[in-house]
């Protein structure tokens, strides 16, 4: 996990949400369109996109499929993962 400005580790759920937000922006897809495509409520997706609640692996697989990427692409880069060797 990466450290934020306060020097504390950022939770993985927030890092994953950020990766998804970046991919959505690059593809010019709104979170509400993603929610509709996945058959999720906007509030369900919003809690996860804000980092308040973690995505489950099934959600990540479905999101990756919609975005045309792998689940690994939704995870933060290796440089911010703990115990990077």
Backbone as XML, in Angstrom:
<?xml version="1.0"?>
<chain id="A" units="angstrom">
  <residue number="1" name="UNK">
    <atom name="N" x="0.838" y="-1.169" z="0.000"/>
    <atom name="CA" x="0.000" y="0.000" z="0.000"/>
    <atom name="C" x="0.885" y="1.235" z="0.000"/>
  </residue>
  <residue number="2" name="UNK">
    <atom name="N" x="0.373" y="2.282" z="-0.546"/>
    <atom name="CA" x="1.163" y="3.502" z="-0.565"/>
    <atom name="C" x="0.880" y="4.334" z="0.675"/>
  </residue>
  <residue number="3" name="UNK">
    <atom name="N" x="1.777" y="5.247" z="0.940"/>
    <atom name="CA" x="1.580" y="6.161" z="2.058"/>
    <atom name="C" x="0.927" y="7.429" z="1.538"/>
  </residue>
  <residue number="4" name="UNK">
    <atom name="N" x="-0.007" y="7.963" z="2.301"/>
    <atom name="CA" x="-0.632" y="9.224" z="1.918"/>
    <atom name="C" x="0.136" y="10.381" z="2.540"/>
  </residue>
  <residue number="5" name="UNK">
    <atom name="N" x="-0.364" y="11.591" z="2.372"/>
    <atom name="CA" x="0.339" y="12.778" z="2.866"/>
    <atom name="C" x="0.550" y="12.750" z="4.380"/>
  </residue>
  <residue number="6" name="UNK">
    <atom name="N" x="-0.338" y="12.090" z="5.098"/>
    <atom name="CA" x="-0.211" y="12.021" z="6.555"/>
    <atom name="C" x="0.764" y="10.934" z="6.989"/>
  </residue>
  <residue number="7" name="UNK">
    <atom name="N" x="1.285" y="10.155" z="6.025"/>
    <atom name="CA" x="2.248" y="9.118" z="6.345"/>
    <atom name="C" x="1.626" y="7.793" z="6.734"/>
  </residue>
  <residue number="8" name="UNK">
    <atom name="N" x="0.319" y="7.658" z="6.586"/>
    <atom name="CA" x="-0.333" y="6.394" z="6.898"/>
    <atom name="C" x="-0.616" y="5.630" z="5.608"/>
  </residue>
  <residue number="9" name="UNK">
    <atom name="N" x="-0.676" y="4.318" z="5.697"/>
    <atom name="CA" x="-0.899" y="3.484" z="4.523"/>
    <atom name="C" x="-2.328" y="3.647" z="4.011"/>
  </residue>
  <residue number="10" name="UNK">
    <atom name="N" x="-2.459" y="3.770" z="2.708"/>
    <atom name="CA" x="-3.776" y="3.866" z="2.073"/>
    <atom name="C" x="-4.357" y="2.460" z="1.964"/>
  </residue>
  <residue number="11" name="UNK">
    <atom name="N" x="-5.588" y="2.259" z="2.407"/>
    <atom name="CA" x="-6.193" y="0.922" z="2.303"/>
    <atom name="C" x="-6.279" y="0.450" z="0.850"/>
  </residue>
  <residue number="12" name="UNK">
    <atom name="N" x="-6.089" y="-0.823" z="0.642"/>
    <atom name="CA" x="-6.113" y="-1.409" z="-0.696"/>
    <atom name="C" x="-7.439" y="-1.110" z="-1.399"/>
  </residue>
  <residue number="13" name="UNK">
    <atom name="N" x="-8.563" y="-1.105" z="-0.667"/>
    <atom name="CA" x="-9.861" y="-0.855" z="-1.304"/>
    <atom name="C" x="-9.892" y="0.524" z="-1.950"/>
  </residue>
  <residue number="14" name="UNK">
    <atom name="N" x="-9.200" y="1.502" z="-1.352"/>
    <atom name="CA" x="-9.144" y="2.846" z="-1.931"/>
    <atom name="C" x="-8.248" y="2.878" z="-3.160"/>
  </residue>
  <residue number="15" name="UNK">
    <atom name="N" x="-7.157" y="2.129" z="-3.133"/>
    <atom name="CA" x="-6.250" y="2.077" z="-4.278"/>
    <atom name="C" x="-6.918" y="1.409" z="-5.477"/>
  </residue>
  <residue number="16" name="UNK">
    <atom name="N" x="-7.671" y="0.344" z="-5.221"/>
    <atom name="CA" x="-8.393" y="-0.341" z="-6.296"/>
    <atom name="C" x="-9.455" y="0.589" z="-6.873"/>
  </residue>
  <residue number="17" name="UNK">
    <atom name="N" x="-10.182" y="1.277" z="-6.021"/>
    <atom name="CA" x="-11.201" y="2.213" z="-6.496"/>
    <atom name="C" x="-10.568" y="3.286" z="-7.378"/>
  </residue>
  <residue number="18" name="UNK">
    <atom name="N" x="-9.409" y="3.777" z="-6.987"/>
    <atom name="CA" x="-8.717" y="4.794" z="-7.795"/>
    <atom name="C" x="-8.334" y="4.238" z="-9.160"/>
  </residue>
  <residue number="19" name="UNK">
    <atom name="N" x="-7.826" y="3.016" z="-9.208"/>
    <atom name="CA" x="-7.475" y="2.398" z="-10.495"/>
    <atom name="C" x="-8.704" y="2.301" z="-11.400"/>
  </residue>
  <residue number="20" name="UNK">
    <atom name="N" x="-9.830" y="1.915" z="-10.829"/>
    <atom name="CA" x="-11.061" y="1.804" z="-11.614"/>
    <atom name="C" x="-11.506" y="3.178" z="-12.092"/>
  </residue>
  <residue number="21" name="UNK">
    <atom name="N" x="-11.428" y="4.187" z="-11.237"/>
    <atom name="CA" x="-11.798" y="5.552" z="-11.649"/>
    <atom name="C" x="-10.923" y="6.031" z="-12.808"/>
  </residue>
  <residue number="22" name="UNK">
    <atom name="N" x="-9.635" y="5.732" z="-12.749"/>
    <atom name="CA" x="-8.715" y="6.133" z="-13.821"/>
    <atom name="C" x="-9.094" y="5.447" z="-15.129"/>
  </residue>
  <residue number="23" name="UNK">
    <atom name="N" x="-9.355" y="4.153" z="-15.065"/>
    <atom name="CA" x="-9.732" y="3.427" z="-16.283"/>
    <atom name="C" x="-11.058" y="3.937" z="-16.849"/>
  </residue>
  <residue number="24" name="UNK">
    <atom name="N" x="-12.012" y="4.228" z="-15.981"/>
    <atom name="CA" x="-13.281" y="4.775" z="-16.449"/>
    <atom name="C" x="-13.055" y="6.114" z="-17.147"/>
  </residue>
  <residue number="25" name="UNK">
    <atom name="N" x="-12.231" y="6.960" z="-16.570"/>
    <atom name="CA" x="-11.955" y="8.267" z="-17.169"/>
    <atom name="C" x="-11.271" y="8.116" z="-18.524"/>
  </residue>
  <residue number="26" name="UNK">
    <atom name="N" x="-10.300" y="7.224" z="-18.603"/>
    <atom name="CA" x="-9.589" y="7.004" z="-19.875"/>
    <atom name="C" x="-10.537" y="6.541" z="-20.975"/>
  </residue>
  <residue number="27" name="UNK">
    <atom name="N" x="-11.510" y="5.727" z="-20.595"/>
    <atom name="CA" x="-12.450" y="5.192" z="-21.582"/>
    <atom name="C" x="-13.705" y="6.052" z="-21.715"/>
  </residue>
  <residue number="28" name="UNK">
    <atom name="N" x="-13.741" y="7.125" z="-20.950"/>
    <atom name="CA" x="-14.877" y="8.058" z="-20.969"/>
    <atom name="C" x="-16.202" y="7.348" z="-20.704"/>
  </residue>
  <residue number="29" name="UNK">
    <atom name="N" x="-16.168" y="6.544" z="-19.638"/>
    <atom name="CA" x="-17.356" y="5.833" z="-19.170"/>
    <atom name="C" x="-17.694" y="6.376" z="-17.791"/>
  </residue>
  <residue number="30" name="UNK">
    <atom name="N" x="-18.930" y="6.740" z="-17.582"/>
    <atom name="CA" x="-19.335" y="7.244" z="-16.267"/>
    <atom name="C" x="-19.582" y="6.079" z="-15.316"/>
  </residue>
  <residue number="31" name="UNK">
    <atom name="N" x="-19.483" y="6.368" z="-14.040"/>
    <atom name="CA" x="-19.769" y="5.346" z="-13.032"/>
    <atom name="C" x="-21.226" y="4.915" z="-13.117"/>
  </residue>
  <residue number="32" name="UNK">
    <atom name="N" x="-22.119" y="5.847" z="-13.434"/>
    <atom name="CA" x="-23.530" y="5.473" z="-13.535"/>
    <atom name="C" x="-23.760" y="4.545" z="-14.726"/>
  </residue>
  <residue number="33" name="UNK">
    <atom name="N" x="-23.053" y="4.765" z="-15.829"/>
    <atom name="CA" x="-23.182" y="3.853" z="-16.971"/>
    <atom name="C" x="-22.622" y="2.478" z="-16.604"/>
  </residue>
  <residue number="34" name="UNK">
    <atom name="N" x="-21.502" y="2.453" z="-15.901"/>
    <atom name="CA" x="-20.931" y="1.175" z="-15.466"/>
    <atom name="C" x="-21.926" y="0.434" z="-14.582"/>
  </residue>
  <residue number="35" name="UNK">
    <atom name="N" x="-22.534" y="1.141" z="-13.642"/>
    <atom name="CA" x="-23.512" y="0.516" z="-12.744"/>
    <atom name="C" x="-24.671" y="-0.078" z="-13.553"/>
  </residue>
  <residue number="36" name="UNK">
    <atom name="N" x="-25.193" y="0.677" z="-14.509"/>
    <atom name="CA" x="-26.302" y="0.178" z="-15.342"/>
    <atom name="C" x="-25.878" y="-1.059" z="-16.127"/>
  </residue>
  <residue number="37" name="UNK">
    <atom name="N" x="-24.686" y="-0.997" z="-16.722"/>
    <atom name="CA" x="-24.183" y="-2.120" z="-17.524"/>
    <atom name="C" x="-24.045" y="-3.386" z="-16.682"/>
  </residue>
  <residue number="38" name="UNK">
    <atom name="N" x="-23.625" y="-3.205" z="-15.437"/>
    <atom name="CA" x="-23.411" y="-4.347" z="-14.543"/>
    <atom name="C" x="-24.674" y="-4.779" z="-13.809"/>
  </residue>
  <residue number="39" name="UNK">
    <atom name="N" x="-25.743" y="-3.991" z="-13.940"/>
    <atom name="CA" x="-26.975" y="-4.316" z="-13.223"/>
    <atom name="C" x="-26.876" y="-4.040" z="-11.737"/>
  </residue>
  <residue number="40" name="UNK">
    <atom name="N" x="-26.025" y="-3.078" z="-11.363"/>
    <atom name="CA" x="-25.848" y="-2.682" z="-9.967"/>
    <atom name="C" x="-26.600" y="-1.379" z="-9.742"/>
  </residue>
  <residue number="41" name="UNK">
    <atom name="N" x="-26.960" y="-1.128" z="-8.502"/>
    <atom name="CA" x="-27.505" y="0.189" z="-8.200"/>
    <atom name="C" x="-26.349" y="1.186" z="-8.157"/>
  </residue>
  <residue number="42" name="UNK">
    <atom name="N" x="-26.664" y="2.432" z="-8.417"/>
    <atom name="CA" x="-25.626" y="3.453" z="-8.362"/>
    <atom name="C" x="-25.053" y="3.588" z="-6.954"/>
  </residue>
  <residue number="43" name="UNK">
    <atom name="N" x="-25.903" y="3.425" z="-5.936"/>
    <atom name="CA" x="-25.401" y="3.552" z="-4.560"/>
    <atom name="C" x="-24.452" y="2.408" z="-4.205"/>
  </residue>
  <residue number="44" name="UNK">
    <atom name="N" x="-24.738" y="1.196" z="-4.687"/>
    <atom name="CA" x="-23.849" y="0.050" z="-4.448"/>
    <atom name="C" x="-22.471" y="0.346" z="-5.025"/>
  </residue>
  <residue number="45" name="UNK">
    <atom name="N" x="-22.452" y="0.802" z="-6.286"/>
    <atom name="CA" x="-21.177" y="1.081" z="-6.934"/>
    <atom name="C" x="-20.493" y="2.296" z="-6.309"/>
  </residue>
  <residue number="46" name="UNK">
    <atom name="N" x="-21.259" y="3.311" z="-5.954"/>
    <atom name="CA" x="-20.678" y="4.528" z="-5.377"/>
    <atom name="C" x="-19.939" y="4.246" z="-4.075"/>
  </residue>
  <residue number="47" name="UNK">
    <atom name="N" x="-20.487" y="3.371" z="-3.237"/>
    <atom name="CA" x="-19.798" y="3.031" z="-1.977"/>
    <atom name="C" x="-18.458" y="2.373" z="-2.247"/>
  </residue>
  <residue number="48" name="UNK">
    <atom name="N" x="-18.390" y="1.610" z="-3.300"/>
    <atom name="CA" x="-17.134" y="0.946" z="-3.650"/>
    <atom name="C" x="-16.177" y="1.900" z="-4.363"/>
  </residue>
  <residue number="49" name="UNK">
    <atom name="N" x="-16.717" y="2.745" z="-5.222"/>
    <atom name="CA" x="-15.876" y="3.687" z="-5.958"/>
    <atom name="C" x="-15.278" y="4.748" z="-5.036"/>
  </residue>
  <residue number="50" name="UNK">
    <atom name="N" x="-15.920" y="5.010" z="-3.916"/>
    <atom name="CA" x="-15.387" y="5.978" z="-2.956"/>
    <atom name="C" x="-14.335" y="5.347" z="-2.048"/>
  </residue>
  <residue number="51" name="UNK">
    <atom name="N" x="-14.252" y="4.022" z="-2.056"/>
    <atom name="CA" x="-13.309" y="3.323" z="-1.190"/>
    <atom name="C" x="-13.866" y="3.027" z="0.189"/>
  </residue>
  <residue number="52" name="UNK">
    <atom name="N" x="-15.145" y="3.367" z="0.407"/>
    <atom name="CA" x="-15.760" y="3.084" z="1.710"/>
    <atom name="C" x="-15.954" y="1.590" z="1.925"/>
  </residue>
  <residue number="53" name="UNK">
    <atom name="N" x="-16.283" y="0.889" z="0.847"/>
    <atom name="CA" x="-16.522" y="-0.552" z="0.884"/>
    <atom name="C" x="-15.650" y="-1.201" z="-0.183"/>
  </residue>
  <residue number="54" name="UNK">
    <atom name="N" x="-15.076" y="-2.339" z="0.121"/>
    <atom name="CA" x="-14.217" y="-3.037" z="-0.839"/>
    <atom name="C" x="-15.047" y="-3.719" z="-1.918"/>
  </residue>
  <residue number="55" name="UNK">
    <atom name="N" x="-14.515" y="-3.759" z="-3.128"/>
    <atom name="CA" x="-15.101" y="-4.557" z="-4.197"/>
    <atom name="C" x="-14.861" y="-6.016" z="-3.862"/>
  </residue>
  <residue number="56" name="UNK">
    <atom name="N" x="-15.794" y="-6.884" z="-4.235"/>
    <atom name="CA" x="-15.486" y="-8.308" z="-4.092"/>
    <atom name="C" x="-14.912" y="-8.794" z="-5.422"/>
  </residue>
  <residue number="57" name="UNK">
    <atom name="N" x="-14.321" y="-9.971" z="-5.413"/>
    <atom name="CA" x="-13.628" y="-10.454" z="-6.614"/>
    <atom name="C" x="-14.580" y="-10.666" z="-7.787"/>
  </residue>
  <residue number="58" name="UNK">
    <atom name="N" x="-15.817" y="-11.038" z="-7.517"/>
    <atom name="CA" x="-16.785" y="-11.196" z="-8.608"/>
    <atom name="C" x="-17.077" y="-9.850" z="-9.263"/>
  </residue>
  <residue number="59" name="UNK">
    <atom name="N" x="-17.208" y="-8.795" z="-8.446"/>
    <atom name="CA" x="-17.400" y="-7.450" z="-8.994"/>
    <atom name="C" x="-16.202" y="-7.057" z="-9.848"/>
  </residue>
  <residue number="60" name="UNK">
    <atom name="N" x="-15.016" y="-7.306" z="-9.351"/>
    <atom name="CA" x="-13.810" y="-6.944" z="-10.102"/>
    <atom name="C" x="-13.752" y="-7.676" z="-11.438"/>
  </residue>
  <residue number="61" name="UNK">
    <atom name="N" x="-14.121" y="-8.940" z="-11.450"/>
    <atom name="CA" x="-14.121" y="-9.706" z="-12.706"/>
    <atom name="C" x="-15.118" y="-9.124" z="-13.698"/>
  </residue>
  <residue number="62" name="UNK">
    <atom name="N" x="-16.291" y="-8.749" z="-13.223"/>
    <atom name="CA" x="-17.304" y="-8.177" z="-14.100"/>
    <atom name="C" x="-16.885" y="-6.809" z="-14.617"/>
  </residue>
  <residue number="63" name="UNK">
    <atom name="N" x="-16.299" y="-5.993" z="-13.748"/>
    <atom name="CA" x="-15.836" y="-4.667" z="-14.158"/>
    <atom name="C" x="-14.716" y="-4.795" z="-15.191"/>
  </residue>
  <residue number="64" name="UNK">
    <atom name="N" x="-13.776" y="-5.685" z="-14.935"/>
    <atom name="CA" x="-12.676" y="-5.905" z="-15.877"/>
    <atom name="C" x="-13.221" y="-6.315" z="-17.240"/>
  </residue>
  <residue number="65" name="UNK">
    <atom name="N" x="-14.219" y="-7.172" z="-17.256"/>
    <atom name="CA" x="-14.811" y="-7.618" z="-18.508"/>
    <atom name="C" x="-15.425" y="-6.444" z="-19.274"/>
  </residue>
  <residue number="66" name="UNK">
    <atom name="N" x="-16.164" y="-5.604" z="-18.579"/>
    <atom name="CA" x="-16.788" y="-4.441" z="-19.218"/>
    <atom name="C" x="-15.728" y="-3.487" z="-19.770"/>
  </residue>
  <residue number="67" name="UNK">
    <atom name="N" x="-14.647" y="-3.293" z="-19.022"/>
    <atom name="CA" x="-13.613" y="-2.353" z="-19.430"/>
    <atom name="C" x="-12.603" y="-2.957" z="-20.404"/>
  </residue>
  <residue number="68" name="UNK">
    <atom name="N" x="-12.701" y="-4.250" z="-20.651"/>
    <atom name="CA" x="-11.792" y="-4.902" z="-21.589"/>
    <atom name="C" x="-10.374" y="-5.028" z="-21.062"/>
  </residue>
  <residue number="69" name="UNK">
    <atom name="N" x="-10.252" y="-5.225" z="-19.758"/>
    <atom name="CA" x="-8.948" y="-5.387" z="-19.123"/>
    <atom name="C" x="-8.975" y="-6.652" z="-18.267"/>
  </residue>
  <residue number="70" name="UNK">
    <atom name="N" x="-7.847" y="-6.977" z="-17.666"/>
    <atom name="CA" x="-7.807" y="-8.106" z="-16.739"/>
    <atom name="C" x="-8.056" y="-7.596" z="-15.321"/>
  </residue>
  <residue number="71" name="UNK">
    <atom name="N" x="-8.374" y="-8.492" z="-14.430"/>
    <atom name="CA" x="-8.553" y="-8.114" z="-13.026"/>
    <atom name="C" x="-7.261" y="-7.510" z="-12.483"/>
  </residue>
  <residue number="72" name="UNK">
    <atom name="N" x="-6.132" y="-8.021" z="-12.902"/>
    <atom name="CA" x="-4.839" y="-7.501" z="-12.446"/>
    <atom name="C" x="-4.697" y="-6.021" z="-12.810"/>
  </residue>
  <residue number="73" name="UNK">
    <atom name="N" x="-5.264" y="-5.619" z="-13.946"/>
    <atom name="CA" x="-5.202" y="-4.212" z="-14.351"/>
    <atom name="C" x="-5.976" y="-3.302" z="-13.411"/>
  </residue>
  <residue number="74" name="UNK">
    <atom name="N" x="-6.870" y="-3.855" z="-12.616"/>
    <atom name="CA" x="-7.655" y="-3.071" z="-11.667"/>
    <atom name="C" x="-6.938" y="-2.905" z="-10.328"/>
  </residue>
  <residue number="75" name="UNK">
    <atom name="N" x="-5.835" y="-3.613" z="-10.168"/>
    <atom name="CA" x="-5.068" y="-3.533" z="-8.918"/>
    <atom name="C" x="-3.990" y="-2.477" z="-9.048"/>
  </residue>
  <residue number="76" name="UNK">
    <atom name="N" x="-3.598" y="-1.878" z="-7.931"/>
    <atom name="CA" x="-2.538" y="-0.862" z="-7.995"/>
    <atom name="C" x="-1.240" y="-1.471" z="-8.503"/>
  </residue>
  <residue number="77" name="UNK">
    <atom name="N" x="-0.409" y="-0.636" z="-9.087"/>
    <atom name="CA" x="0.857" y="-1.118" z="-9.628"/>
    <atom name="C" x="1.732" y="-1.702" z="-8.524"/>
  </residue>
  <residue number="78" name="UNK">
    <atom name="N" x="2.675" y="-2.515" z="-8.915"/>
    <atom name="CA" x="3.547" y="-3.220" z="-7.963"/>
    <atom name="C" x="4.303" y="-2.271" z="-7.058"/>
  </residue>
  <residue number="79" name="UNK">
    <atom name="N" x="4.591" y="-1.062" z="-7.501"/>
    <atom name="CA" x="5.385" y="-0.135" z="-6.691"/>
    <atom name="C" x="4.654" y="0.325" z="-5.437"/>
  </residue>
  <residue number="80" name="UNK">
    <atom name="N" x="3.332" y="0.145" z="-5.380"/>
    <atom name="CA" x="2.603" y="0.576" z="-4.174"/>
    <atom name="C" x="2.093" y="-0.607" z="-3.361"/>
  </residue>
  <residue number="81" name="UNK">
    <atom name="N" x="2.412" y="-1.811" z="-3.773"/>
    <atom name="CA" x="1.969" y="-2.982" z="-3.015"/>
    <atom name="C" x="2.914" y="-3.237" z="-1.848"/>
  </residue>
  <residue number="82" name="UNK">
    <atom name="N" x="2.361" y="-3.777" z="-0.759"/>
    <atom name="CA" x="3.219" y="-4.089" z="0.392"/>
    <atom name="C" x="4.170" y="-5.228" z="0.059"/>
  </residue>
  <residue number="83" name="UNK">
    <atom name="N" x="5.328" y="-5.224" z="0.692"/>
    <atom name="CA" x="6.308" y="-6.298" z="0.544"/>
    <atom name="C" x="6.741" y="-6.487" z="-0.896"/>
  </residue>
  <residue number="84" name="UNK">
    <atom name="N" x="6.843" y="-5.394" z="-1.643"/>
    <atom name="CA" x="7.291" y="-5.471" z="-3.024"/>
    <atom name="C" x="8.751" y="-5.938" z="-3.046"/>
  </residue>
  <residue number="85" name="UNK">
    <atom name="N" x="9.010" y="-6.991" z="-3.790"/>
    <atom name="CA" x="10.379" y="-7.532" z="-3.847"/>
    <atom name="C" x="10.855" y="-7.584" z="-5.250"/>
  </residue>
</chain>
